[in-house]
Amino acid sequence: MRTNPVKRLLKAGKPSVGTWLSLGSITAARFLARAGFDWLTVDVEHSLVNVETTTHMIASIADAGCVPLVRVPSNRHDHIKRVLDNGGFGVVVPMVNTRQEAQDAVSACLYPPHGTRSVGGGVHALNFAASPADYYARANDELLVVLQCEHIQAVRNFDDVFSVPGIDAVYVGPNDLAASMRGPDGKPPHPDVFNQALADILAGAKRIGVPAGIHTFSIEEAKARIADGWQLVAVNSELKFMTDGAKQVIDGLGLGKGDDLAKY
């Protein structure tokens, strides 16, 4: 049975870099799975992708030797079970704000006696190059359980929420975290206040011994985050790579439309 190299990198205290797939494109997944990233996350929360397409994307990533993760639409047992049964090497669970929510997410990922995931399916074993029996016996050791800290409430209660056994990484969604910190006037938090929240998350993760991850938007930012101790680091998305590349051409040719692409 294949092992999960990302899980081992994180346990060893090393960084692991990937990107986000938001377009629901199997072909894009095939190409990026061969680009050299450690992992790719299929975003099912904020995209048009359905379960069947997600399954084919996961398979394309796994067959290329990359690690396929899936961000589920919400912290529900059926969402988590379905993407794991269809071959995901791990899940990213959004908006986890309480200890009970963290416990529920971990439980949905793991087979008994450590969790409540039910037994079934066959695609999961195929992606791990295993027999179903081997998969059921070893899946708990290989699946990556990533919970998102993306609300100030979760930051304030960090140790209580994310010290639940079975969590492999805590991952920050910067946009939602900033949105949760808006004042009564709707204005975003001051950069210093927001950066302090990120520092609190990183410190909390180090304190409880759980790797911290974050989404970044440039090579420079990714390098800086890794230097600070963030381990599970995403850089942009396939959509951002496409629009950034197009903007570079448009600007380079002086066509005057590059600013229209900068918003995506």
ROFI-787716 format. One record per residue: residue in one letter; x, y, z of N, C-alpha, C, O in turn. Coordinates in steps of 0.05 Angstrom, whole numbers, always signed. Atoms other than C-alpha are relative to their C-alpha. Last residue first. Example, Ala and Ser with C-alpha at 12.3 -4.5 7.8 and 13.67 -1.06 7.14 Angstrom:
<rs>
<"S",<-16,-24,-1>,<+273,-21,+143>,<-15,+22,+14>,<-5,+44,+18>>
<"A",<+18,-24,+0>,<+246,-90,+156>,<+18,+24,+0>,<+39,+24,+13>>
</rs>
This chain:
<rs>
<"Y",<+7,+28,-4>,<-185,+737,-198>,<+20,-15,+16>,<+17,-39,+21>>
<"K",<+20,+4,-21>,<-181,+813,-190>,<-5,-29,+6>,<-16,-35,+27>>
<"A",<-12,-1,-27>,<-116,+821,-229>,<-19,-7,+22>,<-10,-15,+44>>
<"L",<-7,+27,-9>,<-148,+798,-294>,<+10,-1,+29>,<+9,-21,+42>>
<"D",<+25,+16,-2>,<-183,+863,-310>,<+4,-28,+11>,<-14,-39,+23>>
<"D",<+13,-6,-26>,<-119,+900,-292>,<-26,-15,+3>,<-35,-20,+25>>
<"G",<-11,+17,-21>,<-84,+865,-350>,<-14,+5,+27>,<-16,-14,+43>>
<"K",<+22,+15,-12>,<-129,+896,-403>,<+9,-16,+25>,<-7,-31,+37>>
<"G",<+16,-16,-18>,<-84,+952,-428>,<-23,-14,+13>,<-41,-1,+24>>
<"L",<+27,+1,+9>,<-57,+916,-489>,<-20,+13,+19>,<-43,+17,+12>>
<"G",<+12,-26,-2>,<+14,+938,-474>,<-29,+1,-10>,<-37,+21,-21>>
<"L",<+6,-9,+27>,<+45,+874,-500>,<-14,+27,+0>,<-20,+38,-21>>
<"G",<-25,-2,+16>,<+79,+860,-434>,<-4,+10,-28>,<+14,+22,-40>>
<"D",<-15,-24,-9>,<+16,+878,-395>,<+25,+3,-18>,<+33,+25,-25>>
<"I",<+16,-24,+7>,<-26,+828,-435>,<+16,+25,+7>,<+17,+44,-9>>
<"V",<-1,-3,+29>,<+28,+774,-430>,<-14,+26,-9>,<-3,+41,-25>>
<"Q",<-27,-7,+7>,<+38,+783,-355>,<+3,+4,-30>,<+17,+22,-39>>
<"K",<-5,-29,-6>,<-37,+786,-345>,<+28,+8,-8>,<+32,+30,-18>>
<"A",<+13,-16,+21>,<-45,+719,-380>,<+5,+30,+4>,<+9,+44,-15>>
<"G",<-15,+4,+25>,<+6,+686,-335>,<-12,+16,-23>,<+3,+28,-39>>
<"D",<-26,-14,-3>,<-26,+716,-273>,<+17,-2,-26>,<+29,+17,-35>>
<"T",<+5,-28,+4>,<-95,+693,-298>,<+26,+17,+4>,<+29,+37,-10>>
<"M",<+9,-6,+27>,<-73,+622,-308>,<-3,+30,-5>,<+7,+41,-24>>
<"F",<-22,+4,+19>,<-32,+615,-245>,<-7,+8,-28>,<+8,+21,-42>>
<"K",<-18,-23,-3>,<-89,+647,-206>,<+24,-3,-18>,<+34,+17,-29>>
<"L",<+13,-24,+12>,<-139,+596,-234>,<+19,+24,+1>,<+21,+39,-18>>
<"E",<-3,+2,+29>,<-91,+538,-219>,<-13,+24,-15>,<-3,+32,-36>>
<"S",<+18,+20,+10>,<-88,+563,-148>,<+5,-2,-30>,<+19,+14,-42>>
<"N",<+19,-7,+20>,<-42,+608,-106>,<-19,-23,-7>,<-26,-40,+10>>
<"V",<-7,-24,+15>,<+15,+578,-66>,<-21,+3,-22>,<-22,-13,-41>>
<"A",<+11,-1,+27>,<-6,+530,-11>,<+9,+26,-14>,<+10,+46,-1>>
<"V",<+2,-26,+14>,<+38,+518,+49>,<-10,-3,-28>,<+1,-17,-45>>
<"L",<+18,+8,+22>,<+32,+461,+99>,<-7,+26,-15>,<-25,+40,-7>>
<"Q",<-8,+25,+13>,<+93,+475,+143>,<-17,-7,-24>,<-6,-14,-46>>
<"W",<+24,+11,+12>,<+92,+546,+172>,<+8,-24,-17>,<+28,-23,-31>>
<"G",<+8,+25,-12>,<+155,+557,+212>,<-26,-12,-9>,<-34,-33,+1>>
<"D",<+12,-5,-26>,<+173,+629,+200>,<-8,-25,+14>,<-13,-25,+39>>
<"A",<-22,-8,-18>,<+221,+610,+143>,<-11,+5,+28>,<+4,+1,+48>>
<"I",<-15,+24,-7>,<+163,+572,+111>,<+23,+7,+19>,<+28,-8,+38>>
<"R",<+16,+16,-18>,<+119,+634,+115>,<+16,-25,+8>,<+15,-33,+32>>
<"A",<+0,-13,-26>,<+174,+678,+85>,<-16,-17,+20>,<-7,-19,+43>>
<"K",<-26,+3,-12>,<+186,+630,+27>,<+1,+12,+28>,<+12,+0,+47>>
<"A",<-3,+28,-7>,<+111,+626,+12>,<+27,-5,+14>,<+29,-19,+34>>
<"E",<+15,+5,-24>,<+106,+702,+14>,<+3,-29,+10>,<+6,-34,+33>>
<"E",<-13,-14,-22>,<+163,+710,-36>,<-15,-5,+27>,<-3,-10,+47>>
<"I",<-24,+15,-8>,<+135,+657,-82>,<+13,+12,+24>,<+21,-2,+43>>
<"S",<-24,-6,+16>,<+68,+693,-83>,<+23,-18,+10>,<+21,-30,+31>>
<"F",<+8,-11,+26>,<-4,+687,-59>,<+24,+8,-17>,<+21,+21,-37>>
<"T",<-17,-23,+8>,<+0,+645,+4>,<-6,+8,-29>,<-18,-8,-44>>
<"H",<+1,-6,+29>,<-50,+598,+37>,<+17,+25,-5>,<+14,+45,+9>>
<"I",<+12,-26,+8>,<-30,+575,+107>,<+0,+2,-31>,<+17,-10,-44>>
<"G",<+0,-6,+29>,<-10,+513,+145>,<-14,+25,-7>,<-30,+36,+9>>
<"A",<+18,-21,+9>,<+8,+497,+217>,<+4,+5,-30>,<+26,+3,-40>>
<"P",<-10,-17,+22>,<+37,+432,+242>,<-21,+20,-9>,<-45,+15,-8>>
<"V",<+15,+6,+25>,<+8,+407,+309>,<+11,+18,-22>,<+12,+42,-18>>
<"G",<-14,+20,+16>,<+53,+403,+371>,<-15,-9,-25>,<-13,-32,-33>>
<"I",<+14,+25,-3>,<+7,+438,+421>,<+12,-22,-18>,<+3,-45,-17>>
<"R",<+4,+7,-28>,<+53,+497,+431>,<-13,-27,+4>,<-5,-42,+22>>
<"K",<-25,+10,-10>,<+77,+499,+359>,<-3,-9,+29>,<+10,-28,+38>>
<"A",<-6,+25,+13>,<+6,+504,+335>,<+26,-12,+11>,<+27,-36,+16>>
<"G",<+17,+20,-12>,<-10,+558,+386>,<+6,-28,-12>,<+6,-48,+3>>
<"A",<-10,+6,-27>,<+50,+599,+365>,<-16,-22,+13>,<-5,-40,+27>>
<"L",<-25,+15,+3>,<+30,+593,+292>,<+11,-7,+27>,<+22,-29,+31>>
<"I",<+6,+27,+10>,<-42,+612,+308>,<+26,-16,-2>,<+27,-39,+7>>
<"D",<+12,+15,-22>,<-21,+671,+352>,<-6,-29,-9>,<-3,-48,+7>>
<"A",<-22,+7,-19>,<+26,+696,+298>,<-11,-17,+23>,<+2,-35,+32>>
<"L",<-15,+21,+13>,<-32,+694,+248>,<+23,-10,+18>,<+28,-34,+20>>
<"A",<+17,+24,-1>,<-76,+733,+296>,<+15,-23,-13>,<+14,-46,-3>>
<"Q",<-2,+10,-27>,<-19,+783,+305>,<-17,-25,+3>,<-9,-44,+17>>
<"N",<-25,+15,-2>,<-15,+791,+230>,<+4,-11,+28>,<+17,-32,+31>>
<"F",<+3,+25,+14>,<-89,+810,+229>,<+26,-17,+2>,<+25,-41,+6>>
<"V",<+19,+17,-16>,<-81,+862,+283>,<-3,-27,-13>,<-2,-48,+0>>
<"D",<-15,+8,-24>,<-19,+892,+249>,<-17,-19,+17>,<-7,-38,+28>>
<"P",<-20,+21,+5>,<-55,+892,+182>,<+15,-10,+24>,<+21,-34,+26>>
<"H",<-26,-12,+7>,<-113,+932,+211>,<+20,-22,-5>,<+19,-43,+9>>
<"P",<-18,-6,-23>,<-176,+891,+210>,<+25,+14,-10>,<+34,+10,-33>>
<"P",<-18,+22,-7>,<-224,+897,+150>,<+19,+8,+23>,<+23,+32,+29>>
<"K",<-27,-4,+10>,<-278,+951,+152>,<+18,-24,+8>,<+14,-35,+30>>
<"G",<-6,+17,+23>,<-349,+928,+161>,<+28,+2,-11>,<+35,-11,-30>>
<"D",<+3,-16,+24>,<-368,+987,+206>,<+6,-16,-26>,<+4,-6,-48>>
<"P",<+29,-6,+4>,<-380,+940,+264>,<-5,+16,-25>,<-27,+15,-37>>
<"G",<+13,-16,-21>,<-308,+916,+256>,<-29,+5,-6>,<-38,-4,-27>>
<"R",<+9,-27,+8>,<-283,+861,+211>,<-14,+13,+23>,<-27,+0,+40>>
<"M",<-12,-21,-18>,<-246,+804,+245>,<-9,+28,-8>,<+1,+48,+3>>
<"S",<+11,+4,-27>,<-288,+747,+216>,<+10,+21,+19>,<-1,+24,+41>>
<"A",<+29,-7,+0>,<-273,+773,+146>,<-12,-2,+28>,<-29,+14,+35>>
<"A",<+2,-29,+1>,<-198,+770,+160>,<-29,+10,+1>,<-35,+29,+14>>
<"L",<-9,-9,-26>,<-203,+697,+180>,<-2,+31,+2>,<-12,+42,+22>>
<"D",<+22,+3,-20>,<-246,+683,+120>,<+9,+9,+27>,<-7,+21,+42>>
<"N",<+23,-17,+7>,<-194,+712,+73>,<-23,-2,+20>,<-33,+19,+29>>
<"P",<-4,-29,-7>,<-133,+683,+108>,<-24,+17,-6>,<-30,+36,+9>>
<"G",<+12,-13,+23>,<-158,+610,+108>,<+2,+30,+5>,<-16,+41,+19>>
<"V",<+13,-26,-1>,<-109,+581,+158>,<-12,+8,-27>,<+2,+6,-48>>
<"Y",<-4,-16,+24>,<-94,+507,+161>,<-16,+26,+1>,<-40,+26,+5>>
<"V",<+20,-22,-1>,<-85,+465,+223>,<+7,+20,-22>,<+30,+28,-25>>
<"A",<-8,-27,+5>,<-48,+400,+211>,<-24,+19,+4>,<-47,+11,+1>>
<"D",<-26,+0,+12>,<-49,+325,+226>,<+11,+28,-6>,<+35,+33,-7>>
<"I",<-3,-22,+18>,<-107,+325,+275>,<+28,+0,-11>,<+47,+1,+5>>
<"G",<+7,+8,+27>,<-117,+256,+305>,<+2,+22,-20>,<+0,+17,-44>>
<"P",<-18,+21,+13>,<-119,+275,+378>,<-10,-7,-28>,<-34,-9,-33>>
<"V",<+14,+26,+3>,<-159,+339,+393>,<+19,-20,-13>,<+31,-13,-34>>
<"S",<-16,+21,-14>,<-111,+395,+412>,<-13,-27,-1>,<-4,-46,+12>>
<"F",<-18,+15,+18>,<-141,+439,+358>,<+19,-19,+14>,<+37,-30,+2>>
<"V",<+11,+11,+25>,<-203,+466,+392>,<+18,-19,-14>,<+10,-41,-22>>
<"D",<+23,+17,-6>,<-181,+475,+464>,<-10,-14,-26>,<-16,-37,-26>>
<"D",<-9,+24,-13>,<-112,+502,+445>,<-23,-20,+5>,<-20,-44,+1>>
<"F",<-16,+18,+17>,<-140,+551,+394>,<+7,-26,+14>,<+3,-47,+3>>
<"N",<+2,+25,-14>,<-196,+582,+434>,<+17,-22,-12>,<+11,-45,-12>>
<"R",<+2,-6,-28>,<-182,+654,+414>,<-1,-25,+17>,<+8,-25,+40>>
<"V",<-27,-10,-8>,<-159,+632,+345>,<+0,+4,+30>,<+19,-4,+44>>
<"A",<-17,+23,-2>,<-223,+591,+336>,<+28,+8,+9>,<+42,-7,+23>>
<"Q",<+9,+16,-23>,<-266,+651,+352>,<+18,-24,+4>,<+25,-31,+27>>
<"I",<-13,-10,-24>,<-225,+693,+304>,<-8,-15,+25>,<+8,-17,+44>>
<"H",<+18,-19,-14>,<-249,+650,+247>,<+14,+8,+26>,<+27,-8,+39>>
<"E",<+6,-23,+17>,<-209,+613,+195>,<-21,+18,+11>,<-35,+32,-3>>
<"C",<+4,-21,-20>,<-174,+556,+231>,<-4,+26,-16>,<+15,+38,-25>>
<"Q",<-5,-28,+5>,<-183,+500,+181>,<-6,+18,+24>,<-28,+16,+36>>
<"L",<+22,-16,-9>,<-175,+427,+200>,<+7,+29,-4>,<+29,+38,+2>>
<"V",<-7,-28,-2>,<-129,+380,+162>,<-24,+16,+7>,<-44,+16,-8>>
<"V",<+23,-14,-11>,<-134,+305,+172>,<+8,+29,+5>,<+24,+35,+24>>
<"L",<-8,-26,-11>,<-84,+269,+127>,<-25,+15,+8>,<-43,+21,-8>>
<"L",<+17,-22,+7>,<-99,+195,+115>,<+8,+26,+15>,<+15,+25,+38>>
<"E",<-10,-14,+24>,<-41,+147,+121>,<-17,+24,-8>,<-7,+42,-21>>
<"D",<-28,-9,-3>,<-45,+115,+190>,<+9,+18,-23>,<+30,+31,-21>>
<"N",<-2,-19,-23>,<-121,+110,+192>,<+28,+12,+3>,<+31,+34,+12>>
<"A",<+9,-27,+8>,<-119,+78,+123>,<+3,+21,+22>,<+11,+43,+17>>
<"R",<-21,-20,-2>,<-77,+19,+145>,<-9,+28,-5>,<+7,+47,-2>>
<"A",<-18,+5,-23>,<-124,-40,+160>,<+19,+24,+4>,<+27,+29,+27>>
<"Y",<+15,-2,-25>,<-181,-16,+116>,<+18,-3,+24>,<+14,+10,+45>>
<"Y",<+8,-28,-4>,<-132,-4,+58>,<-15,+3,+27>,<-9,+21,+42>>
<"D",<-23,-16,-8>,<-100,-72,+66>,<-7,+29,+6>,<+2,+41,+25>>
<"A",<-6,+9,-27>,<-168,-107,+63>,<+24,+16,+11>,<+24,+24,+34>>
<"P",<+18,-12,-19>,<-189,-65,+3>,<+7,-8,+29>,<+5,+9,+47>>
<"S",<+25,+15,-1>,<-126,-87,-34>,<-19,+14,+20>,<-9,+28,+38>>
<"A",<+3,+19,-21>,<-75,-33,-44>,<-25,-17,-5>,<-42,-10,-21>>
<"A",<-13,+24,+11>,<-47,+13,-97>,<-1,-23,+20>,<+19,-36,+25>>
<"F",<-23,+6,-18>,<-68,+73,-53>,<+15,-25,-9>,<+33,-35,+5>>
<"N",<-18,-23,-1>,<-113,+101,-108>,<+25,-5,+17>,<+46,+7,+13>>
<"L",<-13,-3,+26>,<-143,+32,-119>,<+20,+23,-1>,<+42,+19,-11>>
<"A",<-22,+20,+1>,<-157,+23,-45>,<+15,+2,-27>,<+40,-1,-27>>
<"H",<-21,-8,-19>,<-198,+87,-44>,<+24,-18,-1>,<+47,-9,-1>>
<"V",<-18,-19,+13>,<-235,+68,-107>,<+22,+9,+19>,<+45,+13,+10>>
<"G",<-23,+14,+11>,<-265,+7,-73>,<+20,+18,-13>,<+44,+10,-16>>
<"G",<-13,-12,+23>,<-324,+29,-31>,<+24,-17,-9>,<+30,-37,+3>>
<"G",<+12,+4,+26>,<-346,+10,+38>,<+16,+13,-21>,<+35,+28,-16>>
<"V",<-16,+15,+18>,<-332,+12,+113>,<-15,-5,-26>,<-38,-14,-26>>
<"S",<+11,+26,+7>,<-363,+67,+155>,<+17,-13,-22>,<+31,+0,-37>>
<"R",<+3,+4,+29>,<-323,+123,+186>,<-10,-28,-6>,<+0,-48,+5>>
<"T",<+27,+10,+7>,<-338,+129,+260>,<-4,-3,-30>,<-27,-5,-39>>
<"G",<+19,-19,+12>,<-270,+140,+291>,<-25,-14,-7>,<-31,-37,+2>>
<"H",<-9,-28,-4>,<-212,+110,+330>,<-20,+21,-11>,<-17,+44,-5>>
<"P",<+12,-12,-24>,<-242,+41,+339>,<+6,+29,+5>,<-3,+40,+25>>
<"P",<+0,+10,-28>,<-266,+45,+286>,<+25,-16,+5>,<+35,-30,-13>>
<"Y",<+15,+24,-5>,<-246,+76,+219>,<+0,-7,+29>,<+19,+1,+44>>
<"L",<-14,+25,-10>,<-221,+147,+217>,<-20,-23,+3>,<-42,-19,+12>>
<"C",<-23,+8,+17>,<-241,+209,+177>,<+10,-28,+6>,<+23,-41,-11>>
<"A",<+10,+7,+26>,<-310,+221,+207>,<+21,-11,-19>,<+15,-25,-38>>
<"S",<+15,+25,-2>,<-281,+218,+277>,<-10,-9,-27>,<-10,-33,-33>>
<"V",<-20,+22,-3>,<-230,+271,+261>,<-14,-26,+0>,<-6,-45,-13>>
<"A",<-15,+3,+25>,<-284,+318,+236>,<+19,-23,+1>,<+21,-39,-18>>
<"D",<+18,+12,+20>,<-331,+305,+295>,<+15,-4,-26>,<+12,-24,-40>>
<"Q",<+4,+28,-6>,<-275,+317,+345>,<-17,-14,-21>,<-11,-36,-29>>
<"A",<-25,+14,+6>,<-257,+383,+313>,<-2,-30,+4>,<+7,-45,-12>>
<"E",<-2,+1,+29>,<-330,+405,+313>,<+26,-13,-8>,<+26,-28,-28>>
<"Q",<+19,+20,+10>,<-335,+386,+386>,<+1,-3,-30>,<+0,-25,-41>>
<"R",<-12,+26,-4>,<-272,+426,+402>,<-18,-23,-10>,<-8,-42,-21>>
<"T",<+3,+10,-27>,<-303,+488,+371>,<+14,-28,+2>,<+20,-41,-18>>
<"N",<-1,-20,-21>,<-290,+533,+312>,<-2,-10,+29>,<+3,+5,+47>>
<"V",<+2,+16,-25>,<-275,+489,+252>,<+5,+19,+23>,<+27,+30,+26>>
<"M",<+14,-13,-22>,<-290,+532,+191>,<-5,-17,+24>,<-28,-22,+32>>
<"P",<+2,-29,-5>,<-269,+487,+134>,<-14,+7,+26>,<-29,-8,+37>>
<"V",<+27,-5,-10>,<-247,+414,+134>,<-2,+30,+7>,<+13,+39,+24>>
<"V",<-2,-26,-13>,<-187,+397,+90>,<-28,+8,+8>,<-46,+11,-9>>
<"V",<+21,-20,+3>,<-189,+323,+75>,<+9,+26,+13>,<+24,+26,+33>>
<"G",<+5,-16,-24>,<-138,+269,+63>,<-21,+21,-6>,<-28,+25,-30>>
<"F",<-21,+6,-19>,<-110,+219,+13>,<-3,+16,+26>,<+12,+13,+45>>
<"G",<-16,-21,-11>,<-175,+223,-26>,<+21,-10,+20>,<+15,-28,+35>>
<"G",<-29,+1,+5>,<-196,+160,-62>,<+17,+22,+10>,<+41,+23,+5>>
<"N",<-6,-3,+28>,<-271,+160,-72>,<+30,+6,-5>,<+37,+14,-27>>
<"D",<+7,+24,+13>,<-285,+132,-3>,<+6,+1,-30>,<+9,-20,-43>>
<"L",<-20,+20,-8>,<-246,+191,+25>,<-6,-27,-14>,<+12,-41,-23>>
<"V",<-25,-6,+15>,<-288,+240,-15>,<+22,-19,+8>,<+40,-25,-9>>
<"R",<+3,+4,+29>,<-353,+208,+7>,<+26,+5,-15>,<+34,-10,-33>>
<"K",<-1,+28,+8>,<-335,+199,+80>,<+0,-3,-30>,<+14,-20,-40>>
<"I",<-27,+10,-5>,<-318,+273,+90>,<+2,-29,-10>,<+21,-37,-23>>
<"H",<-19,-13,+18>,<-382,+299,+58>,<+28,-13,+2>,<+41,-19,-18>>
<"D",<+5,+11,+27>,<-425,+248,+94>,<+19,+12,-20>,<+28,-1,-39>>
<"H",<-10,+27,+3>,<-395,+264,+162>,<-3,-11,-28>,<+16,-24,-38>>
<"R",<+21,+20,-2>,<-406,+338,+154>,<+11,-28,-5>,<+28,-31,-22>>
<"N",<-8,+20,-19>,<-356,+394,+167>,<-24,-19,+5>,<-36,-19,+27>>
<"S",<+4,-8,-28>,<-371,+434,+105>,<+7,-24,+17>,<+13,-46,+7>>
<"P",<+17,-23,-1>,<-361,+435,+29>,<-5,+10,+29>,<-7,+34,+34>>
<"V",<+28,+7,+1>,<-301,+388,+33>,<-17,+25,+3>,<-8,+45,+13>>
<"R",<+14,-16,-20>,<-231,+410,+17>,<-30,-5,-4>,<-41,+1,-25>>
<"V",<+26,-12,+8>,<-201,+351,-18>,<-9,+18,+22>,<-11,+9,+45>>
<"L",<+17,-8,-23>,<-129,+326,-17>,<-26,+12,-10>,<-27,+21,-33>>
<"P",<+25,-15,+4>,<-93,+288,-72>,<-15,+5,+27>,<-21,-14,+41>>
<"V",<+19,+5,-21>,<-19,+270,-60>,<-26,+16,-4>,<-24,+41,-4>>
<"C",<+4,-23,-18>,<+23,+267,-123>,<-21,-7,+20>,<-36,-27,+17>>
<"G",<-19,+2,-23>,<+48,+202,-155>,<-1,+24,+18>,<+15,+26,+37>>
<"A",<-25,-14,+7>,<+16,+215,-223>,<+20,+0,+22>,<+43,+11,+19>>
<"D",<-14,+16,+20>,<-37,+162,-210>,<+27,+13,-9>,<+45,-1,-18>>
<"A",<-12,+23,-13>,<-56,+198,-146>,<+16,-16,-20>,<+38,-25,-14>>
<"I",<-22,-9,-18>,<-68,+264,-181>,<+15,-24,+12>,<+40,-24,+12>>
<"S",<-22,-10,+17>,<-108,+233,-237>,<+24,+9,+16>,<+47,+5,+8>>
<"A",<-13,+22,+13>,<-149,+192,-188>,<+24,+9,-17>,<+45,-3,-17>>
<"I",<-16,+14,-20>,<-165,+253,-146>,<+16,-23,-12>,<+40,-26,-6>>
<"M",<-23,-17,-6>,<-187,+291,-208>,<+18,-13,+21>,<+42,-13,+18>>
<"H",<-19,+3,+23>,<-231,+232,-230>,<+25,+18,+5>,<+47,+10,-3>>
<"T",<-12,+27,-1>,<-264,+229,-161>,<+20,-4,-22>,<+42,-15,-18>>
<"T",<-20,+0,-21>,<-274,+305,-160>,<+14,-27,+1>,<+38,-29,+5>>
<"T",<-24,-13,+10>,<-309,+300,-227>,<+22,+0,+21>,<+46,-4,+14>>
<"E",<-12,+17,+21>,<-357,+248,-200>,<+25,+12,-11>,<+46,-1,-14>>
<"V",<-14,+23,-12>,<-369,+286,-135>,<+14,-17,-22>,<+36,-26,-18>>
<"N",<+17,+20,-12>,<-385,+352,-168>,<+16,-24,+9>,<+40,-25,+6>>
<"V",<-7,+28,+4>,<-340,+412,-181>,<-20,-18,+14>,<-27,-13,+37>>
<"L",<+22,+13,+13>,<-372,+481,-185>,<+3,-30,-2>,<-15,-44,-11>>
<"S",<-3,+4,+29>,<-324,+512,-135>,<-25,-14,-11>,<-43,-22,+4>>
<"H",<+6,-24,+14>,<-324,+542,-66>,<+2,-3,-30>,<+7,+17,-44>>
<"E",<+17,-19,-16>,<-327,+482,-19>,<-9,+24,-17>,<-32,+32,-16>>
<"V",<+28,+6,+4>,<-305,+428,-67>,<-18,+19,+15>,<-42,+20,+11>>
<"D",<+18,-16,-16>,<-234,+453,-72>,<-28,-5,-8>,<-38,+3,-29>>
<"V",<+24,-5,+16>,<-189,+398,-99>,<-20,+15,+18>,<-29,+4,+39>>
<"T",<+25,+1,-13>,<-124,+404,-60>,<-23,+7,-19>,<-23,+29,-30>>
<"L",<+19,-17,+13>,<-59,+386,-94>,<-26,-3,+15>,<-35,-25,+21>>
<"W",<+28,+6,-2>,<+1,+357,-59>,<-16,+20,-15>,<-7,+42,-21>>
<"D",<+3,+23,-18>,<+77,+354,-59>,<-29,-9,+1>,<-34,-33,+3>>
<"F",<+12,-6,-26>,<+81,+399,-120>,<-2,-25,+17>,<-5,-47,+6>>
<"G",<-19,+1,-22>,<+129,+378,-175>,<-11,+8,+27>,<+4,+7,+47>>
<"A",<-16,-25,+0>,<+92,+396,-239>,<+21,+0,+22>,<+41,+15,+21>>
<"R",<-27,+6,+10>,<+66,+326,-252>,<+19,+24,+1>,<+42,+22,-8>>
<"A",<-10,+23,-16>,<+3,+333,-211>,<+28,-8,-8>,<+41,-22,+8>>
<"L",<-12,-11,-24>,<-4,+402,-243>,<+9,-23,+18>,<+28,-19,+34>>
<"F",<-25,-15,+6>,<-14,+371,-312>,<+13,+8,+26>,<+37,+5,+30>>
<"R",<-20,+18,+11>,<-65,+318,-291>,<+27,+14,-4>,<+48,+3,+3>>
<"A",<-9,+16,-22>,<-104,+367,-247>,<+23,-19,-10>,<+42,-23,+4>>
<"A",<-18,-17,-15>,<-109,+416,-305>,<+12,-16,+23>,<+35,-13,+30>>
<"T",<-24,-3,+15>,<-138,+359,-347>,<+20,+18,+15>,<+44,+12,+15>>
<"I",<-16,+25,-3>,<-188,+339,-294>,<+26,+4,-15>,<+47,-6,-5>>
<"S",<-12,+10,+25>,<-213,+411,-291>,<+17,-25,+5>,<+37,-23,+19>>
<"G",<+13,+25,+6>,<-260,+429,-234>,<+10,-12,-25>,<-5,-26,-39>>
<"L",<+15,-1,+25>,<-236,+501,-235>,<-15,-25,-7>,<-30,-26,-26>>
<"S",<+27,-12,-4>,<-215,+509,-162>,<-17,+0,-25>,<-40,+8,-24>>
<"L",<+14,+4,+25>,<-152,+467,-155>,<-29,+9,+3>,<-45,-3,+18>>
<"W",<+29,+5,-1>,<-109,+493,-99>,<-11,-4,-28>,<-2,+9,-47>>
<"T",<+17,-22,+10>,<-33,+489,-93>,<-29,-10,+0>,<-35,-33,+6>>
<"G",<+20,+9,+20>,<+20,+449,-58>,<-15,+24,-11>,<-7,+47,-6>>
<"V",<+12,-21,+16>,<+81,+456,-13>,<-19,-11,-21>,<-12,-31,-34>>
<"S",<+12,+14,+23>,<+104,+413,+45>,<-16,+21,-16>,<-32,+35,-4>>
<"P",<+22,-13,+15>,<+150,+440,+99>,<-9,-17,-23>,<+6,-34,-34>>
<"K",<-8,-12,+25>,<+189,+395,+146>,<-23,+13,-15>,<-46,+6,-10>>
<"G",<-5,-29,-4>,<+176,+381,+219>,<+9,+14,-25>,<+19,+37,-23>>
<"A",<-29,-5,-3>,<+185,+306,+211>,<+7,+29,+4>,<+30,+36,+6>>
<"K",<-8,+13,-25>,<+111,+294,+224>,<+30,+5,+6>,<+38,+7,+29>>
<"L",<+11,-17,-22>,<+95,+344,+169>,<+9,-11,+27>,<+17,+4,+45>>
<"L",<-14,-25,+0>,<+140,+308,+119>,<-9,+17,+24>,<+8,+29,+38>>
<"R",<-27,+5,-12>,<+111,+241,+139>,<+17,+25,+0>,<+32,+29,+19>>
<"K",<+4,+5,-28>,<+39,+264,+127>,<+27,-4,+14>,<+31,+5,+36>>
<"V",<+5,-26,-12>,<+60,+292,+60>,<-4,-3,+30>,<+6,+14,+46>>
<"P",<-25,-14,-5>,<+92,+226,+40>,<-4,+28,+13>,<+13,+37,+28>>
<"N",<+7,-28,+5>,<+26,+187,+48>,<+25,+17,+7>,<+30,+23,+30>>
<"T",<+0,-17,-24>,<+44,+114,+41>,<-6,+29,-8>,<-6,+35,-32>>
<"R",<-14,-26,+1>,<+24,+70,-17>,<-1,+14,+27>,<-22,+12,+41>>
<"M",<+17,-24,+0>,<+0,+0,+0>,<+17,+25,+0>,<+37,+26,+14>>
</rs>
